[in-house]
Amino acid sequence: MWLFLVIAVLVTAFCYIKLKKVYGHWDEQGVACEKSVFILGSLASSILRITSMQDFLANIYKKFADHRYVGFYQFNEPILLIRDIELIKQITVKDFDVFSDYKTYLPADVDPLWGKNLFQMTIKDGWHSMRATLSPAFTSSKMKIMYVLMQECTEQFIQHFKTQNKSVSINVKDVFTRFANDIIGTSAFGINCNSMKNPDNEFYLMGKEATDFSGFKVLKFFGYSFSPTLMKIFGIKVFNKKVSSFFRKTIKETLDYRKNNNIIRPDMIHLMIEAQKLQENIEVNKTKKLSTELSDESMTAQALIFFNAGFESVSSALSFVVYELGVHPDIQKKLYQEIRETIINEEKVTYETLSMMKYLECVISESLRLHSPLPVLERKSIKPYTIYPVMSHEIPLHLKEGSLICIPVGALQHDENYFPNPKKFDPERFNNDNKHKIVPFTYMPFGAGPRNCIGSRFALLEIKLMLVELLQNFEIVPNEKTQIPLKLSKSNFNGIPDDGIWLALQPRILNN
């Protein structure tokens, strides 16, 4: 018993001394810093669910308004939050060769499906090569072909509610998650799910589990931040065994079926199959080997991160924009009028028609500003870097290799200096007369620089199509379950209320 107490005291003392030294990092560098709590660092309020991560970053951003950058601690890791627009431009674009990596939460050998995906890959891992491999999946020509698949999923969604022929109360996050699932299923995996008709299909259930980053999974990421070594020793992975096995099996079956039957679909899986063939040909001819190994495991990792991005980000973005239209009937009416005027003589909305709807783009852009799908950007330096002083209180700041950078996208997009009356939902900010007033690098819903979101155009196309089809057939109205204003969650990263977002769809009665 006494031995245990002595060991516990010694371990606690060791941790205290070590963390005290860590928590002096920004003071030694002459950087203003948010206060820290033992072990938890500066994130105590967020970890304890007192505030959300978005609010935590926004509070620091406002508190240190007279600084270009400010330090804080995530457990035992010093992080530099960047407030200055010119510095953000330097880090994300001009000096991308220094800040080219994201934070690596755990080594690829612990959980390959997480560590080998494009989002987590480092420059040394072959990020450039993998990005080049996947980028052709999101060109205009490829998206035009996949647009037909999107239309099929959208029609299934609309018909599900039209056949009820009455006003329907819905949790929009739930139904749009199913819609996003179906889009990903058909465009990436070649699987037809129809998750409205088949609500418990395995693809949807596994996808929902894979993309749930609340509760215990949030604690996992905190654990990776606090002690990656300990998490590795215990073999704690991002994706559980059931999810990993399902997606490995799905990808393998898809790959085998397409290869054996010579099936070609213009999607991400096909592009990776072609890249894998190229790699095999290079190895057979003993020419220069590709920098990125395209194994079946790597392909599964890319498909899974594409699933994560599309499943969660798109459904959240759709949920927020539909909510804003529901509680702003005047804006909804104006958008509906644009839709009616644009597609009067068309049976189906075409790819080209969507690009003609300028107010639609304004509405989506403003919703992405108000509810950014990516509230924070992370970067990690791969070599030493110096931020030279500009303000009188600054001294040269020398960042070591591996330094972590945080860019508070959500806070920037709510800064009244850049967006007057920032809490107001005002699509006119993005019209032709006003959009030139938006300061570069203050609006970054899909990131910035070479590591911006590879699928942003795909996501926007998906959102546009759904909004047009939805408003053609229904009026979106609040009901007794609708929160006005929304009470955003403190427990999940996207801010979606814990009870969901509730609205009603009322069938439109059209005049001939």
N, C-alpha and C positions, 0 to 999 in steps of 0.2 A: 504493500500500500504506500509506504513512505517513498519507496523507489519510484513508483509511478508519479507521485506528486512532485518529486525532485525533477524527474524528466520533463513533466508538464511545465514546471516553472522555467526550466532551462530553455525549452523549446519556445515558450512564450517570450522570454527575454531575448532570445536570438531573433525571433520575428520582429519584436519591437525595435531592436537596435538596427536591424536591416532596413525595416520600413521607414524608420525615422531618417535614415540616411537617404533613402529613395525620395521621401517627401520633402527633402531639402533641395532637390534637383533644380527646380525652377528659380528658387531664391538665389542659388549659386550662379545661375545664368542671368540674373537681373531681370527676370520675367515676372510680371504680375500674375498672381495665381489664385485660383479658387481654393478655399480652405478644404482640408481633408480630415477624414475620420479614420482611426486606426483600422487597418486591414481593408476596409471598404473604399478608401480613397475619397475622392470628391463625389462619388456616385451614390452615397449612402441613401439619399432621398429617393433616387430612382430605383435602387435595389430593393428598398423597403416599400415600394409602391406608393410613396407619399406624393411624388410627382412622376410624370412620364419622362422618358428620355428626351422627347422633343421639348418639353417645358424646361427641363434641366439645361439644355443647350441654349434655349432662348433666354433664360434668366442670366446665364453667364454673358451672352452676347450683349444684353442690355446693360448689365452691371458694369462692364468694362468698356463703355462706349467711347472713351478717349484713348483706347489702345488699338494698335493694328493686330495684335495677337495676344493671347492669354493662355496660361498653362492650367491644366487640371490633371487629376490622377484617376485612372481606372484601376482600382485595386493597387497593384505595385508598379503600374506602367505610367510614365509621364506622357501626356498627350498635349500637343500644341493646337489650340483652336485659332483659326485664322479669320479675322474680321475684315481685313482690308482687301478691296477689290483687286488692286494691282498685284498684291501678293498671291491672291487666288489665281489670277491669270498666269503669274510666273510658275506657280507650283503645278497647275493642271495642264498647261500648254508649253510655255517657253522653256521651262526646265523639267519637262516630262522625263528626260533621260535620267534625272535624279529621283523623281517621285513617281516611278513607273509601276510600283507594286501596291497592292492592298495589304492590309494586315493579315498575316497568316495565323488563323486561329488554332489549327492543329496540323501536324505533318501529314502528307498524303498517305504514308504507310499506315497511319492509324485508321483513317476512314477515306479510302481512295475515291469514293463517290462524291465526297466533299472536297478533298484536297486537290483532285485532278480536274475540277471544273474550271471553265474560263474565268469565272469571277475570282477564284482563289489562286489561279496559276500565276507564277512570278515570271519575270523576264527570263530567268535562268531555266525555268521549267519549259519554256517555249511558248510563252503567251502570244508573241507576234505571229508565230506560225499557225497556232490554233485559231486566232482571230481571223487571219487571212483565209483559213479553211471554211469557217462558218459564215463569213460576211456575205458571200454570194447568195445565201439563202434569203437575204433580206433586200435584194435589189428590186427595183420596180417591176421588172419583167417576171421575176419569181413570185412576187406578191400578187400580181394580176392573176396568175394561175391559181394561187392558193385562195384568192378572193372568192372563187366559186365554192370552195369548201367552207369558207366563212359564211357565205350566203345560206348554205344548207343548214348549218348549225343555228343561224339566226332565225331562219324560217321555222325550224322545229321549236325554238323557244317561243316565238310569237304565237304560233298555232296552239301551243299548250294553254295559253291564257285566252286566246280568241274563242276557242271551243267552249269555254265556260260561260261566255255570253253574259257576263255580269261584272260588277266592280269586285276586284280581288285585292285583299290585303296581303302584302308580301314583305318578307325580310329581304331587302334588295341585295345585301351582301351574300346571302345564301344562294339566291337564284343566279346571281352573276358569277358566283364561284362555279356553279354547275355549267354555265355557259362557257366560261373561260376554259374549264376542263375539257369540254367537247371540242373547242377550237384547237387546243393543244393536241388532244387525242388524234384528231384527223390530220392536222397539218404537220405534225412531227412524227407521230407513231403509226399513222395509217389505221387508226382504230375509230370506229363509229360508236359513240357511247349513248347519245341522246339521254343525258342525265336528268332531264325533266320527266321523261316518260319512264326511265329506269333509275330512280333516285338512289338505289343502293348498289349500282354497278361497281365492280371491284376497282376499276380504274379510278373512279371518282373517290372512293373511300381511301384508297392507298395514297392518292394525290393529296387529299385533305390532311392525312396524317403526316405526309412528307413535308408539307408547307406550314404546319402548325408551329409557329415560333413563339408561342406563349407558354406560360407555366414552367414546367420542368426544363423544357428546351432552352428557355431564356437563362435558367440557372446553369445549364451546360456551358453556354457561351461565356458566362461570367467565370465559370470554372476554367475554361480554356485560357481566359485572360489572366486569371490569378496564378495558375500553375499548370502550364501545358504538360510538363513532365509528369505530374501526378495523374492527370487525365489519361496520359499515354500508358502509364503503368497499369491503370485499372481498365484500359481498353474502352473508355467511354467514347462512343461515336455520335456524330450528329444524327444520322439516320439509323433507326433501329433495324434489327435483323429482318423483320417481316417486310418492311418497306424496301430495304436493299435487295432482298431476294426477289421480290415482285418485279422491280424495275430491271434487274439483271435478266430475269427470265423473259420479260416482255421484249426488251431490246434484242436479246439473242434470237428469240423466235422470229421477230421482225426481220432481222438481218439475214437469218438462214432462209426464210421464205422468199425474200426479195432476190437474194443471190441465186437460189435454186430455180426460181421461176422467171429470172431476168425481168423483174418488175421495176419500173422506173417511175418515181413520183418526185415532183419538184419540191422537195422539203429538206430539212436539215439532215435526216438520216441518209438520204441518197447522196448528199454532198460528202458526208463522212465515209460512205462506202467507196465513193470514187477516190477520195484522198487515201484511203487504206489500200486500194488497188495500186495507186501511184507509188506508195511507199513499198509495197511488195515488189513492184517492178524494178524500183531503184535498187533494192537489196539483192534481187536476182542478178542484175547487171553489175553489181558491185560499184555503183556510182555513189556520189555524195548522198549520205543518209539525211532524211528530213530531221529537223531539230526536235519535232514532237512525235512521240510514238503514238500511233492511233490504234491502240488495242481495243478489244470489245469493252473492256473496263473503262477506258477513257471515253469511248463513245457513250456509254451509259451515263457517265458523269456529266457530259455536255447536255445530253437529253434531259437529265434530271434538273440541272440548274435552269435550263430553258423552261421546264415545267414549273419550277419554283417561281421564276420571274413572271411568267404569264398567268399562272393560277392565282397568285396572291396580289401582285401589283395591279394587273388589269381589272380584276374583280373589285378591288378597293377603289381604284380610280373611277370606274363606272358607278359604283355605289355613291360616291361623293357627288359626282356631277348630276346624277339623277335626283339626289336629295336636294341639291341647290335649285334645280329646275322645279321640283315639287313645292318648295317654299318660296319661290319667286315666280309666280304665275305670269307676270308681265314679260319676263325674259323667256319663259317657256313658250308663250304665245308668239313672240317675235321669231323665235327659232322655228316654230311650227310653220309660220307663214313663209319663211325662207325655204323650208323643205317643200311645201306645196307649190310654190312658184317655180322651183327648180326641176321637179320631177313630174309635172302635170301629165305628160304623154308617155311616161315610161311605166311598164309593168313592174320591172325590177330596178332597184337602184344600182347603177353601174359604178365601176371603179373610178371612171373619169368624172362622173356626176358628183361624187363625194368631194372631190378636190375643188369643185366650183362653189361649195357652200362656205363662204367666208365667216359668216356669223357663227356657224357651227364650230369652226376652228377657234374663234374668240371665246366661246363658252367653255370649250374643253381646256384651252390654255389658262383661263382664269381659275377654273376648278383645280387644275394641277398646281397653280400658284398657291391657292388657298389651302389645298390638301396635297402637299407634295408626296408622291409615292416613294421618294428617296429623301427623307428629311435630313440626312447627313452624308457627306462624302468622306471617305477615308483614303489616305495615301501613306505609304511608307518609303522613306529614303533608302536608296540602295548604295549611296556613297555619301561622304561628309558634305555638308552644305552650310553656307553662312548667309544669314539675313542681316544686311547692313543697316545701320541706324538711319532713320528719316526724321523721327520726332525727337524732341529735346531730351526726353527721359530714357531714350533707348541707348543701348550699347550693342556692339556686334554680337549676334546670337549664333553660336557655333553648334550646329546639329550634327550628331554622330550618325554613322550608318545605322539604319534600323529605327530611326526616329519616326514616331507616329504623328500624323497630321490629321486634323479634323476640320472640315468645312461645313458650317451649320446652314445647309440649304434652306431648311424651313424658316429659320430666324431671318435670313436675308430676304426671303420672299414675303416676310411679314414686317419688314422694316419700313416705317412710314417715311423715311428719307428717300426711299426708292419707290415705294408704292403708297401714295397718300390714301388715308382711310383704309388701311390694309385689311381690316376684318370684313369689309364690305365686298360682297360678290358682285363684281362689276366687269362684265365681258368687254366693255368698251375700251378698257385699258389696252386691248390687243387689236383694235381696229386699225385700219390703214393710217388714220390721222394721228394715232397715239403710240403705236408700237415702237416707233423710232425713239420715243422718250425713255424706253426701258434701258437702263444701264447694263451693258454687257457684264456677265458673271454675277448678276443679282437674281437671275431667273434660270434655274438649272434642274428642272424636274427629272431629267434623265441623265444627269451628270454633266461633265465637261471634259474636253480634251480627248486624246486618243482612247482613253478607257471609259468613254461614255457608254450608255446602254446600247448594245448592238441591235436589240430588237425594238427600239423605240418607234420606228415607222410602222412595224407590224402591229404593235400595241395600239397606236393611234388609229390605224385603219380599222381595227377590231372595234374600238370604242365608237368611232364615227358611224360605222354600219349599224351597230346596235341602237344608238340614239335615234338615228333616222327611222329605222323600222319601228322602234318603240313608239315614237311620237306620231308616226303616221297612223298608228292603230289605237293608241291609248292617250288619255290625258293623265298626267301624273299629279296626284293630289295628296295632301297630308290626311292622316286619319287619327283616331284616338291614341294610337301607339307612337305617333311621330314625336320625336323630341325636338323642341324648338326653344333655344338653340341645342345643338348636339352636345352631349356630354362625352367627350372623347375618352377613350380608355387609357388607364395608366399602366396596364399590364401587357399590352402588345405594341409592337413596333409601328404598325400602320395607323394606330389611333382609332380604329373602328370601335364604336361603343360596344361594351361587353354584351348588351342585350340586342345588338344588331341595329340596323337602320330600317325603320318601318314606314312604308308608304302604301298608297292604293293606286291600282291601275283601273281607270274607268274607260270602257270602250267608247270610241269616238263615233258620233252619228254624223256622217258626211252628207252634205247637200249635193245632189247630182247637178 
